[in-house]
């Protein structure tokens, strides 16, 4: 015998029953009055058949009940069912009047049992405290019948009616509980779907912001270097053609590097073709700092570096340090002016802590604030905040000229 698996497909008969039930419920939601009219018509027909065929005589306590009264009682105990779902309490109160007349006259029409259907709907749709007075209304005709006609004992008549009411109430509560449970599951599924869509949109927005930061860092830095090299080559063209040729060669090299990084970044965005490319694409790290500084120096900005300690940073922190240095030097190339120099001081501490200070000796007139720079300083602060670090950027204290950017990443928090 094959073992039964949890993901076994439902039996054809069960699947058919579920599908049929869903269709009936959908039809009922679309056409509630039509469904109620069919149900009510069935019971009205049954009550009239009982009246016309004389079947009521088998249970009646007296047979001299007028025909018009029997017809009125038959209709009064069945027609109100049309509103049993929308106004069950009013329907039960109306049917109770006819049930009392039915018990008093001794007709004992079986249509009086339709009150149990209304009790079921009260248990299904209304507050459960309404069941107390509903039970009293249904029991009242029984008491009247026993007191007036004296057929059967009190405990037999009342016990039988109480048992019928209990069954109707239990069915109503069971269906109500099942319906509430299904609605709760559907609501939870909708909320989870909404939350999933929101998370997807947030992830997309975060990815777009990350790509925007990366493209800003790549394009902004390399274009600044190319601009500096082009200016230097233009001035050197007349006096020193060899220096101009070197500048053109450096421009070509920097352009190729920029294109390579942009192609690598754009390849990450091709999720349909290579969905895991984002995890496999290498990002710049501390080992790429020398190449970065060489490009800045070739653009005409002298840079001096001082290092304390040995770097033991994970790739994410290395990328943050690299991008902050890159952005600071790019801003220096843009705003510091001719004759400026830059200095970088790196201090590596234990457990991944690191401090970086980038200063330049520009003319002090630059205003590359977050409001002017769009993505530069905000991008650096966002990267720093990922690791709980701090970033300060502003003019150097008087009387010194230039700009200073100071980054500090604290120790890594143990996971």
Secondary structure, 3 states (H helix, E strand, C coil): CCCCCCCCCCCHHHHHHHHHHHHHHHHHHHCHHHHHHHHHHHHHHHHHHHHHCCHHHHCCCCCCCCHHHHHHHHHHCCHHHHHCCCCHHHHHHHHHHHHHHHHHHCCCCHHHHHHHHHHHHHHHHCCCCHHHHHHHHHHHHHHHHHHHHCCCCHHHHHHHHHHHHHHHHHHHHHHHHHHHHHHHHHHHHHHHHHHHHHHHHHHHHHHHHHHHHHHHHHHHHHHHHHHHHHHHHHHHHHHCHHHHHHHHHHHHHHHHHHHHHHHHHHHHCCCCCCCCHHHHCCCCCHHHHHHHHHHHHHCCCEEEEEEECCCCCCHHHHHHHHHHHHHHHHHHHHHCCCCCEEEEEEEECHHHCEEEEEEECCCCCCCCCHHHHCCHHHHHHHHHHCCCCEEEEEECCCCCCCEEEEEEECCCCCC
